[in-house]
Amino acid sequence: MKDGIKVAMCQIDIASLDLQANRKAVENSFHQACDVPDQDRPDIVVFPELSNTGYVFQRGREFGHDFLKAAEVIPTGATSMLVRKLCKQYRTYCVIGLCESHSEIPGLAYNTAAFFGPNGELIGVQRKLHIPGEEKHYFREGDAVSVFSTELGKIGLQICYDTWYPEVSRLQSYKGCEIMINIWNAPDYVTPPKVLYTMIGSRAIENRFYSIGVNRCGYHGDAYFAGNSMAVDPNGTVLNELCEGPAVVRVVLPEAPLYAERAFQPTLRDARFDVLEETFAYAKKLMLLKTDIFHIQP
């Protein structure tokens, strides 16, 4: 990875289904992050999950109609085009969570992290793999775990609930991930700050990579989002964090700790997959409703 990568974590309030207000919040936060002296300008700007639409808390025809109509095709939708313009203007990368509409099938949506480059190009997308709660009524799950090679280094993306599954992070680490970017739309009653800190830090320690977590702030009805965006180094040390309210959180990622910690505590080298593969054999059979666990053969 490049030494001294500058990251701007943009913790914003997201208004439910107010696309214009949310694009304005993204634009204002992007300018706040990048309208700084050249030596401080971020290499990458990160926004929360579902920054264009806000989250879902109910199942209903009226809300469902409005929510799916608000989804956008990537990279030609309105929020995508705005971010592409800003990336090109400031010559920076950006990760942003979007409610993505399928390019051909109306009413089919994904919960997606879109990754744009400094020329405004779409580098790639990571679609949410694990779909919890009310999201199941609206999103199709993703089917790929990707790591993107850039001039900054190898960057993996995760979306909220995916971070609860350490297998995803481990797979990305073996695909070369050096910086994990997690984007969230996590209310306090589901993921209180201590839980968020624990998961972001644990994934960093387990895989000896940098772990960036960006959550939204504000209210959606009675649900409160505290934010608590943070960056953690490969040893689990919190480099910077923000508790509540909209703000830009800045952090610089030195290259040395990645290699130092992988040398000192080589979790990737020492993993015993010859033993751990039994876990997945059992899990697969259980998920296929092989309920007599005492007679399962690995």
Phi, psi and omega in degrees: 000156177291143179280137174075039178291129181261124183242135173246115179264114187261101180270109186239158170273136184241123181272130183300117174063014175263084189297320182293316179296322181290322175296323178294320178296319177297314181297314181297318181292324178297314178297318178300321181290325192252343178279068183223168176305149185308321183291344180255355185294133185291148172281332181213137180245134186235133178241162184288176173299143174050048182291342180271328188244336193083179190270179178239135178230001183212159173252129179185151183294318183292309178297316181301318177301310184292323182292313182290329175292334181280344179298152182231149175286136177257126016250023187258357178289169187297316180292319177302315182294323177297312181295320178300318179296317182291321177300316181293321181298317185258359179056052182225160173276160176211138169245129180217139178275131183225144165282109189260131175270137173302140186291341183235336187252107179300138176083005175253122188231157175233151170265109198233142166260118179259137185241114183248150182257175186290352172262007182083008182278152173278115178283320179170177178229151169237117180267140184303130186272321184250120187251110184264163166046226183293342177301333182300337180283346190235335188243140166273143182283152173286166184226020181218147175243112190244155168228133187252126179273124180225174177292344177278332185143192181263120191241128174254151180238141173222156181237110168045258187300336178299332182291341178289349185248098185297340178298328180294313179297320181295320177298317180294324178295323178284346171271007172104004185302131175249330180229119177260126178248117180252126177246141191228154165224063194252113176285157185298328185287343176261311183232081179296161186309319182295326178291317178299313178302316183297315183291315180298317179292319181297317180298323178295314183294317183298324188248357179054046172232171174285140180232120181248127177238123181237118181244159176279173174230175177095194183243148165232100190062234179272353182280130182252135178245111184281339184096264180058038175295148186200163174230135184232140180272175185295351176261359181091005179281129177286120183274324177195153181204161176225133181279277189241159172088160178288135180188169172252124179254127185249147178207149176244133183252106175285153182284325190304315184299330180301310181285323180297316182285328177288336175280318186285320181226082191280072184297331180286322179290322190272353183300134183261081181288340175294335176266315186292338181299338177297326178303315184285329176296316178295313182300317181298316181292322177297320179292338176270017174066031170278088194278341181277085189293341182284348181241012179288133174261132181293000000 
